[in-house]
Amino acid sequence: MSAAVHETSFMVKLKAREEVAERTLSLRLERPAGFIFKPGQYIDVTLPNPPETDAEGNVRTFSIASAPDESTLMIATRLRGSAFKRVVAVMPIDSEVKIEGPFGNLTMHNNAARPAVLLAGGIGITPFRSMVLRAAREKLGHRIFLFYSNRRPEDAPFLAELQALEKENRNYKFIGTMTEMSKSNRPWNGERELIKEALLSKYLKDTSDSVFYIAGPPAMVTGLQNVLIGMGVDEDNIRTEEFSGY
């Protein structure tokens, strides 16, 4: 592994790449020695001297999807038309990238007596994968509700893994919802409506002491903030992360 450029900047190698949903890749990067992060934080990834580039540039921000006890750093990305996405989809294993971080404050609150309600859309699931894996492995006392919205099961990264975690953590409840099942070729026995007051109220009997976390496209984040405020949730109990262009 290369030496650190400075205390928050490292050159690391791509160690693995996997398709985790249709047109969605996870990338496993070397984890620098002593690299510490909290679930929910993110890193900036720079492609040094890529074979192609465009006006969007060679840097992207990614939430860390791996749990703190994993030996590599996992990020995930939707494959779009940008040069950056084309390069990461085909770059050879052991290619080097620069990472900077960790950054961000979308991290689990400390008071385990207060439930955590995680609201994710699509690739916005990445910081929450890290959170719920940590909660299961470290046996945190928080009651956790994960609402995860996608159009189809085919579009949902880490779906089976997140469902299976219910067996490991009795304090964790997974609520998946697929809003366009007419376009899917897979079976689905879960919810099919958008994450709105009706769906939230079905599973949350009391929101007065909960802390809400929202991650997804900007329109979804804003819409869910408005839904929660309309339900009487204090804005101080809502934490957000927007995923633009992913």
C-alpha positions, -999 to 999 in steps of 0.1 A, spaced: 0 0 0 13 34 -8 23 59 18 -2 86 28 0 119 9 -11 136 41 -32 126 71 -65 125 52 -53 117 17 -41 83 5 -33 65 -27 -50 31 -26 -57 2 -50 -89 -11 -63 -92 -46 -50 -126 -59 -62 -156 -48 -83 -190 -64 -82 -224 -57 -98 -248 -53 -68 -279 -43 -88 -287 -35 -124 -262 -9 -136 -249 -5 -100 -213 -14 -90 -197 -18 -56 -159 -11 -55 -137 -25 -28 -107 -2 -21 -76 -8 0 -81 5 35 -51 25 47 -35 14 79 -51 32 108 -80 46 87 -109 52 111 -144 63 101 -179 63 115 -207 46 97 -225 73 76 -193 92 67 -180 97 31 -148 100 12 -138 118 -20 -123 96 -47 -100 110 -74 -90 92 -106 -54 102 -113 -46 105 -150 -78 87 -163 -79 75 -199 -108 99 -205 -125 128 -187 -153 153 -192 -167 185 -178 -178 167 -146 -142 161 -137 -123 133 -121 -135 136 -84 -166 121 -69 -180 119 -34 -191 84 -21 -205 73 12 -186 45 28 -208 14 25 -186 -10 44 -188 -15 82 -159 -3 104 -147 -39 110 -143 -47 73 -108 -49 59 -115 -29 28 -135 3 21 -166 -3 0 -183 24 -21 -211 19 -47 -222 38 -77 -249 39 -103 -235 36 -138 -243 68 -157 -230 84 -189 -201 103 -173 -164 96 -181 -157 89 -144 -183 62 -143 -171 46 -176 -135 45 -163 -144 29 -129 -165 3 -146 -135 -11 -166 -103 0 -148 -80 -29 -140 -79 -44 -105 -50 -29 -85 -53 4 -103 -46 33 -79 -70 60 -69 -67 88 -44 -91 90 -15 -96 118 10 -115 118 42 -135 106 60 -159 135 61 -195 141 72 -219 140 102 -246 116 91 -237 93 119 -258 73 144 -268 92 176 -254 80 209 -285 76 230 -297 40 224 -330 48 241 -340 68 210 -350 48 179 -333 55 146 -354 57 115 -334 54 83 -351 65 50 -332 55 19 -339 58 -18 -318 38 -43 -280 43 -40 -288 64 -9 -286 30 9 -248 31 11 -243 50 44 -271 29 60 -256 -4 50 -226 6 71 -248 17 100 -270 -14 102 -240 -38 98 -222 -21 127 -254 -22 148 -257 -59 143 -221 -68 148 -215 -46 178 -250 -55 192 -260 -18 197 -291 -12 217 -307 12 192 -341 2 178 -336 7 141 -362 9 113 -348 9 77 -373 20 50 -357 13 16 -375 25 -16 -367 14 -51 -386 11 -84 -379 -27 -86 -359 -54 -67 -335 -54 -96 -326 -18 -88 -320 -23 -51 -283 -27 -40 -277 -50 -10 -314 -60 -8 -310 -96 3 -282 -87 28 -303 -60 44 -333 -83 47 -312 -111 62 -299 -88 89 -332 -90 107 -322 -125 118 -290 -112 134 -304 -81 152 -337 -83 169 -337 -45 173 -337 -40 135 -367 -39 112 -364 -38 74 -392 -23 54 -385 -25 17 -409 -9 -8 -409 -13 -47 -429 13 -65 -429 0 -101 -433 -37 -98 -452 -38 -131 -417 -34 -147 -400 -61 -127 -394 -98 -135 -388 -107 -99 -413 -117 -71 -419 -92 -43 -441 -97 -13 -433 -64 5 -446 -29 3 -453 -11 -30 -460 25 -21 -439 55 -18 -424 64 16 -450 88 29 -470 93 60 -493 63 55 -463 39 52 -444 54 80 -474 54 103 -480 17 96 -447 8 112 -439 37 135 -464 40 164 -447 69 181 -422 93 164 -418 118 192 -384 104 204 -370 91 171 -341 104 152 -347 104 114 -320 100 87 -327 105 50 -304 97 21 -313 97 -15 -319 120 -45 -324 156 -36 -361 156 -45 -367 126 -23 -348 141 6 -368 174 4 -401 155 0 -395 133 30 -384 162 51 -417 178 44 -436 146 52 -419 143 85 -424 179 95 -461 175 85 -462 145 109 -450 167 137 -413 156 137 -390 183 151 -365 195 125 -337 190 150 -345 153 148 -340 150 110 -306 145 95 -300 143 57 -276 135 29 -283 142 -7 -271 120 -36 -269 141 -67 -260 126 -101 -255 90 -90 
